[in-house]
Amino acid sequence: MLEILKIIGCVLTALVGLYATFKPKDTVGFTGLAPEGNRGVTEIRVVFGIFFMVLGVFPIIVNNLIAYQMLGFGYLLVGIARIISIFVDKSGNASNWQSVAFEIVFGTILIL
């Protein structure tokens, strides 16, 4: 069951990347970032797009525990940084807390 959850976490990561690659202007709803000009569109396409696809697909391809753990520790540290930022920046909206939940839950699953 844990292996299936790890794959689900990776697939969800890759799907975010796929969406951002092909619909970079529509990602403002879950990133809070609006691309400014063509450069901004390119950044969202490559950073939230291609990079997330690689992060999600690579552990599945190599099927190595350390690859899953790398993604998991990344998610955990992002989740911790997001919690700090929520309090420092007073940005505790539902979207941010949903992201924290995903990052902590799947980060933990991917590390195990």
Secondary structure, DSSP 4 states (H G I P E B T S, - for coil): -HHHHHHHHHHHHHHHHHHHHH-GGGTHHHH-----HHHHHHHIIIIIIIHHHHHHHHHHHHT-HHHHHHHHHHHHHHHHHHHHHHHHTT---HHHHHHHHHHHHHHHHHH-
